[in-house]
Amino acid sequence: MTSPLNGLLVISLVTTTTVLGCGVMPPGQGSTRSFNVSGFSLPVAMAFSTAPNAPTLAPGISSSADAAKGFVARLAIQAVTDVLDQQGRAALLPDPVILSILNQLTIRVIYDPLECKVVFAPKTPVEDIKMAAIMPQTCVVIGSTVRFMCKDDMTKDCKTSDAESLTSIPSKHFLITGSLMTTNIIMANWSRQMWQSVVTRAVRMLASDPFGSHSLAADVTVF
């Protein structure tokens, strides 16, 4: 069932083409909305490691901070673009019009990826990594998710069955911020709630992605 907000998005996109075509605001003018996404779990691609054995222990982990940032940016941009593309098709807009509308939207994404100087991928809860091998930023990877970090006080071995040997991942790595800037006359006047609907749908769409399970519990705020 189509929600009232989704219906408004369709009507607004129809208005864009039937009343103002692909109207663009005057040079230097536009509308910007900021957004936050938080509360997700951390897929290995959103972390990075230069350790030689990292790709073997955590397949898909990024090789650099830029690669991890790029992964997040591509994921977010593609998801928002897909939502607007779907809305345009629901409004029966021609492909060139949809493309023009999308070209009037600039999406910026900011993310601070976690560096894993050591990757520990235990196969069982009792498997451990010895104190001598623990360094600051030792990440505990389970499946395709970075779940914890080993305490680096070097007082005991690290294992998932011993909560006292583990510490939480800093909260800053569970936050994506960004902005949506449009020069399209109609979209520039969309309400916060309408953009909230777009970004929320984009995050929910990630559930169909190979990393989608990490986004199911995410919270979205547009302001």
Rosetta blueprint (number, residue, H / E / L):
1 M L
2 T L
3 S L
4 P H
5 L H
6 N H
7 G H
8 L H
9 L H
10 V H
11 I H
12 S H
13 L H
14 V H
15 T H
16 T H
17 T H
18 T H
19 V L
20 L L
21 G L
22 C L
23 G L
24 V E
25 M L
26 P L
27 P L
28 G L
29 Q L
30 G L
31 S E
32 T E
33 R E
34 S E
35 F E
36 N E
37 V E
38 S E
39 G L
40 F L
41 S L
42 L E
43 P E
44 V H
45 A H
46 M H
47 A E
48 F E
49 S L
50 T L
51 A L
52 P L
53 N L
54 A H
55 P H
56 T H
57 L H
58 A L
59 P L
60 G L
61 I L
62 S E
63 S L
64 S L
65 A H
66 D H
67 A H
68 A H
69 K H
70 G H
71 F H
72 V H
73 A H
74 R H
75 L H
76 A H
77 I H
78 Q H
79 A H
80 V H
81 T H
82 D H
83 V H
84 L H
85 D H
86 Q H
87 Q H
88 G H
89 R H
90 A H
91 A L
92 L L
93 L L
94 P L
95 D H
96 P H
97 V H
98 I H
99 L H
100 S H
101 I H
102 L H
103 N H
104 Q L
105 L E
106 T E
107 I E
108 R E
109 V E
110 I E
111 Y E
112 D L
113 P L
114 L E
115 E E
116 C L
117 K L
118 V E
119 V E
120 F E
121 A L
122 P L
123 K L
124 T L
125 P L
126 V L
127 E L
128 D L
129 I E
130 K L
131 M H
132 A H
133 A H
134 I L
135 M L
136 P L
137 Q L
138 T E
139 C E
140 V E
141 V E
142 I E
143 G L
144 S L
145 T E
146 V E
147 R E
148 F E
149 M E
150 C E
151 K L
152 D L
153 D L
154 M L
155 T L
156 K L
157 D L
158 C E
159 K L
160 T L
161 S L
162 D L
163 A H
164 E H
165 S H
166 L E
167 T E
168 S L
169 I L
170 P L
171 S H
172 K H
173 H H
174 F H
175 L E
176 I E
177 T E
178 G E
179 S E
180 L E
181 M E
182 T E
183 T L
184 N E
185 I L
186 I L
187 M H
188 A H
189 N H
190 W L
191 S L
192 R H
193 Q H
194 M H
195 W H
196 Q H
197 S H
198 V H
199 V H
200 T H
201 R H
202 A H
203 V H
204 R H
205 M H
206 L H
207 A H
208 S H
209 D L
210 P L
211 F L
212 G H
213 S H
214 H H
215 S L
216 L L
217 A L
218 A L
219 D E
220 V E
221 T E
222 V E
223 F L
